[in-house]
Amino acid sequence: MPKRKSYSALAQEKPLTTIPIPGPFDESGPPPAKRRASQRKLSQAKPAPVSTNPEENADVLDGPEALRASPDADEAGESVDVAKAGMDVKNQVKAEEDGIQPPEYGTASDSPLSEMSDVESPAKKSEASGKLAKPKVKEAAKTKAKATAKEPQFLDPEAEGDEEADEEEIQAALSRPPPVHSDYLPLPWKGRIGYACLCTYLRFSNPPVFSSRTCRIASILENRHPLKNPDEPPHATKNRPDKDQPPDIARGQAYVESLGVANARDILKMLRWNDRYGIKFLRLSSEMFPFASHEEYGYKLAPFVSDVLEEVGKLATKLGHRLTTHPGQFTQLGSPRKQVIDNAIRDLEYHAELLSLLKMPPQQDRDAVMILHLGGVFGDKVATLDRFRENYARLPQGIKNRLVLENDDVSWSVHDLLPLCEELNIPMVLDFHHNNIIFDAEQIREGTKDIMKLYPRILATWKRKNITPKMHYSEPTPAAITGRQRRKHSPRVATLPPCPPDMDLMIEAKDKEQAVFELMRIFKLPGYDTFNDILPHVRKDDNKPVKISKKKAPRKKAKHGKKEDDKLEADEQALDAEEEEFVQEVIPEEDVGMGGPEGRVYWPPGMEDWLRPVKKVVKKKDPEDPEKPTPAQRRKAAVEAVKAAVKLQDEAKQNGAQQDGSTEATTAAPAKKRKATPKVNGKKAASTRKTAKGESTPSVSEDDASDALPDLSGEEMPPPKAVKAAPARKSARARKVSYAEVEED
C-alpha cells in the first residue's frame, strides 16, 4: 500500500486548474539544487520592464484602426490629426538605419489579414465606374515611398491619397436625385451613445491613456535578445537589445504581452472618464493585443491578462456600459481563398476570447457583439453569398452568438444583407452613412426617410437573439461630391438619425468623443452640462510640475568697488534667485486626466492643438528687414560709430597741429614730459588735462581746429631747458615719474 503524502507536501504542489505559463512567467517550483547554474540563466532571461509610453519608447506605436473613424474607413485623413494636436510623431517613426520602411499599398504588411492580391479591398474600387483603379507606375511609387519614409507608422498602410475625380464622375454625382431625409428626431433621448476605440482627451494626457498600443514584428524579434546592460532600464539608444546574444522566444512574447496589459488597464480609466460625462457606449480597439491572431506570432489572452479583463468587465457592469468590437476590413468570410478564410476565423476567435474574458452578466455579455462586413464581391455576388454560408457554418458557436453584419459603402447594401441575416439568424447593423452611398435605387431613395420602412425587419433580427439593437451614424465631409469622396467621415456630426429613442447609437467620427459632446450640446442630451471648454494648451488635471523661470544671481563684484547700496540690491537679488521650483497641488491618481472639477474636456472643432502645450517656434530673422536689427547688428553699429568718432577727432588734431607748424613741440613732448610747464607772459600756462567734472569734451571739426588753439605767435616764449630723451617704449612702472614743477631761476 503506498504511503500517504503529508500535508506539507500537498501544500507545495500546484493545483491542477493552474495554466502553465512558459518562460519568465512560469510559477512552478524551483529547479533542483544541482541545477543552480541553469536557475541563474533563467533569472537572467526575465525581461526588464518596458515603457509603454509612445513618447518615451519609439517601438510603441498607435494602432491605425483605432485612430480612424471606423475600421472600414480606408481613405487618407480618416484619423485623428495627431501632428496638429502636438504629438511627437518623430518618436513614432522608425530610424532610417533600422532599414524598416512603411509598407506601400499592395505590399505585404505585418497584418495576417492583408492578403492584398486576393482580398478585394474597398480602396481599390470606384463606386461611380465600378472598375478597378489603374495601377501606378513604378517611378511614382518610388517618389511616394520617399515622401512617406518619415511619416508616422500608425497611419493606415492601406490608405490611398485623395484621388481627383474626372469631370464625368462629378457631373454624374451632381445630377443624382437629391436625398430625402426624415424630420423625425429621437427626443427625448433614452438610449446610449458612444464612440470608437480612442478618447482624444485622454490620448494626449500625461501620461497618455489609450488602448491601442501596438508595435512591429521586428520589435518583437528584437526584444527576444537581452539588453546590453541587464542591470540598467531599457533605453531607445543607450541600452537596446543586444543582437549578438542568443534570442529567447519567451522574452519577445513578454514584450508584446506587456503592451496588451497596458492597453487593458487603460480601459478602466476610459470607462470612468466616459461615465463622468454621460457616455455609456464604447467600441474596444481590435489592436488592444498586437498580433494576437497572427498565424506565427499569435497567442492566447487567458494566461496573462484574464484578471485585468475581468476587472474591466466588472466595472462596465457596475456602470451599465456597453462594449463591442469591430474587426477590420480584411476579416472576410466570403473570400475564395482558403488562407484568407483561415486568417479571418483566427481573428474572430481572438475577438470572441477578448469579449468572453470580460465575464459580464448574461444580457451585457450578449450585447458585446462583433460587427463584420461581408467583404468583397469577387465578381459574383451569388457565389460570394454561398461561400459565406458555408464558412459561417464552420464557426464555433461562441462566435456565432456574437457575430453581426453591417452594410458597407462599397458593395453590399441593406437589401443585399437583410435576407441573408434573416436566413442565418444574424443581427444586422444599419449604418446610415453607408446606406446613403450604396442602396437599391429601385426600392428606396437616398436619405434617411425611406430606410425607415425596413426598421421592423432590421430590429427583428436583434430581438430573435435577445440582443439590444445598435446602429451606426456618421456624415460625409461638406466638400464631398462623388461617391468615393462621400465615404470619408466628417470630424463631427450635425444631427441625430431618425432611430428609436432607446437605441444604442455609435457615432463614427474623426473627433471621437468630441463628436458625442457636439450632439449633447446641440440637442441637450443627458450629460450636456457635465463638461466645459478646455483652456488652450493648459492641463490642470496632470501631476506635472509647473516650472517658473528662476532669476539668475548677480556676479560678485570686487570688494573695493562695492558700495552699501549695491550690496543691499545684490542681497535681494540673491534671495529671489533662491526661490524653489513651483509644483502644483498633487492630484490623486483616480482624478488624473479627468478634466478637473470644472470638467474642461471639450475642444472646439479644428482645435486639436489645444490638447497639447504650445511648442516654441524660433522664427528666422530676415536679413533684408532693416526695421528690427538683431542684437549683433546693434553691437556692430555701435562699435563702428565709436571708431568713426575717434577717427574724426584724430584728423581734427592733426589738421590743427599742421596749421600751427609745431606738432611735436606743442602736443607730443608736453604730453610725455610733465616735468616742466612753459610760461606765457610770466604766468604758468593752464593745464589742458584738467576739465570740470560732468563736462563732456566737445568734438572738434576740421574747419574749426585752428580756432580752437590759442594764438601764441606774437608773444615771447622762453626757450625750454634741454631734457634728455627717455628710452622708447619704456614702461611707466619701471621708472619713477616726478610731477613737480621746475623752479624759477
TIVEXRO-5817 format. One record per residue (C-alpha): x, y, z. Coordinates in steps of 0.05 Angstrom, whole numbers, plus 32768, in hexadecimal, padded with zeros to 4 digits. Example, Ala and Ser with C-alpha at 12.3 -4.5 7.8 and 13.67 -1.06 7.14 Angstrom:
BEGIN
80F67FA6809C;81117FEB808F;
END
This chain:
BEGIN
800080008000;801F80437FEC;802F80758022;800080B0802B;801F80F3801B;802881248054;800181658057;8040818E804C;804F8168800C;800881737FF2;800B81BD8002;804981C57FD6;802881A57F99;800981D17F64;7FBD81CA7F5B;7FA781A77F1C;7F7E81E37F04;7FBA82107EFD;7FCE821F7EB5;801982167EAC;803A82547E8E;807C824B7E6A;80BB82747E72;80C482A87EA9;807A82A37EBE;808082597ED3;806D82567F1C;807D820C7F26;80AB81F57F5E;80F582077F5D;812581D97F38;814F81A67F5E;818C81BD7F84;81BB819B7F53;81A181C87F1B;81B4820A7F3B;81D882217EFD;819A82197ED2;8172823D7F07;819F82797F01;819682787EB6;814B82777EBE;814C82B47EEB;817682D97EB9;814482C97E82;810D82EF7EA7;80FE832E7E7E;810983737E99;80CC839F7EA1;80BB83C27E60;809F84087E5B;805C84077E38;805A84527E2E;806284617DE3;808384A47DF3;80BA84807E18;80C0843F7DF2;80C584457DA6;80B383FC7D9C;806C84087DB8;803D841F7D81;7FF584357D7C;7FC684037D5B;7FAF841D7D17;7F6884037D1E;7F5D84247D61;7F7084687D46;7F3E84657D0C;7EF484737D10;7EE5842B7D00;7F0F83ED7CEE;7EF083EB7CA9;7F0284337C9B;7F3F842C7C6F;7F4984717C52;7F8184A07C65;7F6C84D17C9B;7F3F849F7CBF;7F6784A77CFF;7F7284D87D37;7FA185107D22;7FD584FE7D56;800A85297D36;7FDE85667D3C;7FCD85537D83;801785557D94;8029850C7D9A;807384FE7D92;806D84D67D52;80B884D27D4B;80BA84A17D84;808884757D60;80B184717D1F;80E5843B7D1B;812C84537D0F;8145844C7CC8;818084237CDE;815183EC7CF6;814083DE7CAD;80F583DA7CBA;80CB84037C8B;807F840D7C8F;805B83DB7C62;803F83F67C22;7FFC83E57C05;7FFC839F7BE9;803983887C10;803C83567C49;803083737C8E;803483577CD4;7FEA83497CD5;7FD783007CC9;7F9783177CA7;7FB583447C72;7FB183147C37;7FB1834E7C06;7FB883237BC8;7F7A82FA7BD6;7F4E83227C05;7F2583567BE2;7F3583977C07;7F0383D07C07;7F3C83FF7BF9;7F4783E17BB4;7F0183EA7B9A;7EDE84287B7F;7E94842D7B8D;7E8384577B50;7EA3842B7B1B;7EA883E87B3F;7EED83DD7B21;7F2C83CF7B46;7F5C84087B4F;7F94840E7B1D;7FD783F27B34;800B84267B45;804D842E7B21;808C84167B45;80AB845B7B44;806E84797B65;807184427B9A;80BA84527BA8;80AA849C7BAF;8072848C7BDE;809F845F7C07;80D184977C10;809B84C87C24;807D84987C57;80BF847E7C72;80BA84A97CB0;806E84A87CBA;8053848B7CFB;804C84407CF8;800784427D19;7FE7845D7CD9;7FC084297CB2;7FF284057C84;7FBA83F37C54;7FA0843A7C4E;7FA5845E7C0B;7FA784A87C01;7F6C84D07BEA;7F6184C27BA1;7F4884F97B74;7F0684E77B53;7EFE84F17B09;7ECA85217AEC;7E9A84E97AD9;7E9A84CC7B1F;7E8E85107B3E;7E54851F7B0E;7E3584DB7B1C;7E3A84E77B67;7E1C852D7B62;7DE385157B37;7DCC84DE7B66;7D8884E77B86;7D8A85107BC6;7D8684E97C08;7D4584E67C2E;7D4F84EA7C79;7D1F84DF7CB2;7D0C85187CE0;7D0584EA7D1C;7D3584F47D56;7D3B84BE7D8D;7D2E84EF7DC6;7D2D84E97E01;7D6984BC7DFB;7D68847D7E26;7D9D84517E05;7DE9844C7E0B;7E1784747DDE;7E6084647DD4;7EA084697DAB;7ED5843B7D8F;7F1684247DAF;7F3A84657DC1;7F2D84A07DF0;7F5384DB7DD4;7F5585007E17;7F7384C47E3C;7FA284B37E02;7FC584F57E0A;7FC684F57E56;800684EB7E7F;801184B07E81;7FE7849E7E44;7FAB84707E4E;7F9584467E12;7F8983FD7E01;7FA983F57DBC;7FF483F17DC9;801383C57D95;805783B67D77;807983967D3C;808C834D7D36;80D483667D30;80CE83827D77;80B6833F7D91;80F1831B7D71;8122834F7D8A;8108834B7DD2;811683007DD3;815F83137DE0;8174832B7E25;818883727E32;81D083877E2A;81D1839B7E73;819E83707E99;81A883987ED9;819083D97EB9;814A83E87E9F;813F83E57E54;814D84237E2B;813E84357DE3;818884407DD2;81B484337E0F;819A83EF7E25;817983C87DED;8176837C7DE3;81B8835C7DD3;81AF83347D93;81F283127D9D;81D482EA7DD7;81A682AE7DCB;815C82BF7DC5;812582A47DF3;80DE829E7DD7;80C082A67E1D;80E382E97E25;80C683047DE4;808282E97DF6;8085830C7E39;8093834E7E15;8055834B7DE9;802B83337E23;8040836F7E4D;8021839C7E18;7FE083767E1C;7FDD837A7E68;7FE983C57E65;7FB183CD7E32;7F8183A47E5D;7F9083CD7E9B;7F83840E7E77;7F3C83F67E66;7F2C83FE7EB0;7F3F84477EAE;7F1884527E6D;7ED984337E8B;7EDC84607EC8;7EE9849C7E9C;7EAE848C7E6E;7E7F84807EA8;7E8F84C47EC6;7E7984E77E85;7E3C84BD7E75;7E5B848E7E41;7E4784467E4C;7E5A84247E0A;7EA184137DF4;7EBE83EB7DBB;7EFD83C77DD1;7F3983CB7DA3;7F49838C7D7B;7F93839D7D85;7F9083987DD0;7FBC835A7DCD;7FED83617D94;7FF283257D64;7FC882F97D91;7FA782D97D54;7FE882D37D2B;7FF682907D0D;803D828D7D27;804182C07D5F;7FFA82B97D7A;7FEA82A67DC2;7FB0829B7DF3;7F9A82D07E24;7F8482A77E60;7FC982957E7B;7FE082DC7E88;7FA7830F7E87;7F6882EB7E9E;7F67830E7EE1;7F6D83547EC3;7F3683467E90;7F09832B7EC7;7F14836C7EED;7EFF83927EAF;7EC083697EA9;7EAE83757EF2;7EB583C07EE9;7E8C83C07EA9;7E5683987ECC;7E5583C77F07;7E5084057EDC;7E1F83E77EAA;7E4C83F17E6D;7E4A83CA7E2C;7E8A83B07E0C;7E9083977DC4;7EC683897D90;7ECD83937D45;7F0083667D20;7F2283877CE5;7F1183877C9C;7F3E834B7C8C;7F17831C7CB9;7EEC82FF7C81;7EC682BD7C81;7EB282C17C38;7EF882BE7C19;7F0782877BE6;7F4C827B7C05;7F54824A7C3F;7F8D82717C61;7F6282AF7C66;7F2A82877C85;7F5A82677CB8;7F7582AC7CCA;7F2F82C77CD2;7F19828E7D00;7F5782977D2C;7F4782E27D31;7EFF82D47D45;7F1782A27D79;7F4582D77D97;7F0C830A7D9C;7EDD82D67DBA;7F1182C37DEF;7F1B830D7E00;7ED183197E0C;7EC782D77E31;7EFF82E77E63;7ED883257E79;7EA882F57E9D;7E6D83247E9C;7E2583127EAF;7DFC82ED7E7A;7DDA83297E5A;7E1883547E57;7E3F83187E3E;7E0D830E7E05;7E1083587DF5;7E5C83537DEC;7E5983447DA2;7E8C83427D69;7E79836C7D2C;7E9183507CEA;7E8C83647CA1;7E7E83307C6C;7EBB83487C45;7EC883457BFA;7E9B832E7BC3;7ED283097B9B;7EAB83107B5A;7E6E82E87B70;7E4082FC7BAA;7E1982BA7BA9;7E5982907BAE;7E7482BD7BE5;7E3482B57C0E;7E3982697C06;7E8182697C1F;7E6C82937C5A;7E3582627C6D;7E6682287C68;7E9C824A7C93;7E6982657CC5;7E53821D7CD3;7E9B820C7CE6;7E9F82417D1C;7E9D822E7D66;7E5C823D7D89;7E7E82717DB5;7E8E829A7D76;7E4882907D59;7E2982AC7D98;7E4F82EE7D90;7E5482F77D45;7E2A832E7D23;7E2E83487CDC;7E3083917CC5;7E2083B07C82;7E5D83D17C62;7E69840B7C33;7E8983E47BFB;7E6383A57BE7;7E2E838B7C17;7DEF83B27C23;7DB983A77C58;7D8E83827C25;7DC883537C17;7DD683417C60;7D9283427C81;7D7983017C5F;7DBA82DE7C71;7DB582F57CBA;7D6E82DD7CBF;7D82829A7CA1;7DBE828C7CCE;7DA282AE7D0D;7DD782E57D0D;7DC7832B7D28;7DD283637CF6;7DF083A77D07;7DD483E17CDF;7E0884157CCC;7DE484547CB4;7E2284727C94;7E3084337C6B;7DE7842D7C57;7DEA84737C38;7E23845B7C0A;7E1084137BF9;7DC584057BF5;7D9383E37BC7;7D79841E7B9E;7D3F83F57B85;7D2283ED7BCB;7D37842A7BF4;7D5284707BEA;7D91848D7C06;7D8784AB7C4B;7D6C84957C8F;7D2284957C81;7D1784587C54;7D45842A7C7C;7D1684317CB8;7CE684027C95;7D1883C97CA2;7D1E83D87CED;7CEE83A07D02;7D15836B7CDC;7D5983857CF3;7D4583887D3D;7D2683437D38;7D6B83257D29;7D82833E7D6E;7D45832B7D96;7D4882E27D7E;7D8B82DB7DA3;7D7783097DDD;7DAF833B7DCE;7DA783867DD6;7DA683A67D90;7DDB83D87D7B;7DE484067D3F;7E1D842E7D22;7E1B84777D0E;7E4D84A47CEB;7E4D84DB7CB7;7E7984EA7C7A;7EA685267C76;7E8485657C5D;7EAE856A7C1E;7EA185227C08;7E7E851A7BC5;7E8B84D57BA7;7E7D84937BC8;7EC584877BD9;7ECD84CC7BF7;7E8E84C37C20;7EAB84857C41;7EDA84B07C6A;7EBD84BC7CAF;7EB585047CC8;7ED785187D09;7E9385227D2B;7E4985197D1D;7E13854E7D1C;7DD485277D2B;7DB684E67D46;7D9C84B07D18;7D52849D7D19;7D5E84607D45;7D3584487D80;7D4384737DBE;7D5B84377DE7;7D8E84217DB2;7DD884167DC0;7DF884467D8E;7E4184427D7A;7E5C84857D5F;7E9384767D2C;7EB784B97D26;7F0084CE7D24;7EFB84F87D64;7EE284BC7D8C;7EC584D17DCF;7EC3851A7DBA;7E9085087D85;7E6484EB7DBC;7E6D852B7DE5;7E5885537DA8;7E16852D7DA3;7E0B85357DEE;7E1185807DE9;7DE585877DAB;7DAB855C7DC5;7DB685637E10;7DC085187E18;7DCD84FB7E5D;7E12850F7E73;7E1685507E4B;7E2185797E8B;7E5A854E7EA6;7E92856B7E7A;7EAF85AE7E67;7EE285CA7E36;7F2A85BA7E44;7F5D85F17E50;7F8A85F57E12;7FCB85D07E1D;7FBF85CB7E68;7FB4858B7E90;7FA085927ED9;7F9185487EE4;7FD9852E7EDC;800D85267F12;804285477EE9;8069857F7F0D;806285C57EF2;80A685E47EEB;80B2862E7EF6;80F0864D7ED8;8120865D7F10;8145869F7F15;819086987F0D;81BA86AE7F48;81E686EB7F39;823086E37F31;825B86F67F6D;827F87387F64;82C3874A7F7F;82C3875E7FC9;82E387A27FBE;82AE87B57F8B;827187A07FB3;824687D47FD5;821187CB800A;81D787D67FDA;81F387A57FA9;81FC87727FE0;81B487777FF7;819A87707FB0;81C687347FA3;81AD87127FE3;8164871C7FCD;817286FE7F89;819586C37FA9;815886B57FD4;812A86B87F97;815886877F72;815186547FAA;8106864B7F9E;80F386017F97;80D285E47F5A;808785EB7F5E;806185A97F5E;801585A97F58;7FEA85857F8A;7FF185397F86;7FB4851A7F63;7F9D84D57F79;7FAA849E7F46;7F5F84927F3B;7F5684DC7F28;7F9184E27EF8;7F7884F07EB2;7F2F84F77EC8;7F2885407EB4;7F2C855F7EF9;7EF185777F23;7ED885A37EEA;7ED7856A7EB7;7F01858E7E83;7F0585577E4F;7EE285757E11;7F0B85937DD9;7EE985BB7DA1;7EEA859E7D5A;7F2E85A47D39;7F5385B37D7A;7F7885727D85;7FB785997D95;7F9685B27DD5;7FA1856D7DF2;7FEC85767DF8;801A85AD7E13;803085E37DE3;807085D17DBF;80A486087DBA;80B1861A7D72;80F086427D64;80E386717D2A;811E867E7CFE;813086C87CF6;812C86E37CB0;817187037CA2;815187337C70;812187507CA4;8142878F7CC1;810987A17CF0;811E87757D2A;816A87697D2B;8184872E7D51;81AE87387D91;81EC87277D6A;81DC875B7D36;81D187907D6C;821487807D8E;823887837D4B;821887C77D3B;822C87E37D7F;827587CD7D76;827887EC7D31;825B882E7D4C;829088317D83;82C888237D51;82AE885A7D23;82AC888D7D5C;82F3887C7D72;830C88817D2B;82EA88C57D23;830B88E17D61;835088C87D4C;834988E97D08;8333892A7D29;8371892A7D56;83A0891B7D1D;838389547CF2;838889867D2C;83D089727D3A;83E5897B7CF2;83C889C17CF0;83EF89D47D2F;843089BA7D12;844A89967D50;842689557D5A;845C89327D85;846C896E7DB1;842589807DC3;8403893C7DC8;843188FF7DCB;846A89197DF8;844089397E2F;841388FD7E30;844D88CE7E3E;847888FC7E69;8452891C7EA3;848F89347EC9;8489897C7EB1;845189AA7E9C;846289E67E6E;844F8A2C7E84;84268A5C7E5C;84328AA77E6C;84518A937EAE;84188A667EC3;84118A1B7EC3;83EB8A017E88;83A889E07E9C;83AA89947E9B;838189797E62;837689377E88;834A89567EBE;830189597EAC;82C389687ED5;829F892C7EF0;826189197EC9;827689407E8B;827F89187E4B;82B789267E1B;829A89457DDC;82AF89287D99;82D789557D6C;82CA895A7D22;830089627CEE;82EA89AA7CDD;82EB89C37D24;832B899F7D3B;835789DD7D33;83268A097D59;832689DA7D94;837189E47DA2;838D8A257DC1;83B58A537D95;83FB8A597DB4;84218A727D77;84288ABB7D91;843F8AAB7DD7;84858A9B7DEE;84918A557E07;84CE8A437E31;84F68A0B7E13;84E889C97E36;851F89A87E5C;8540896D7E3C;8524892C7E55;854288E97E47;851588BE7E1D;84FA88827E41;8503883D7E23;84CC882A7DF2;849287FD7E0A;84AB87FB7E51;847687E57E83;845E88197EB4;846587E87EEC;84AF87DE7EDF;84C188277EEF;84AD885B7F21;848788977F06;848988DA7F28;8450890A7F1C;847289457F41;847689867F1A;84BA89A37F07;84CF89DA7F38;84DB8A207F1D;85228A3A7F18;
END
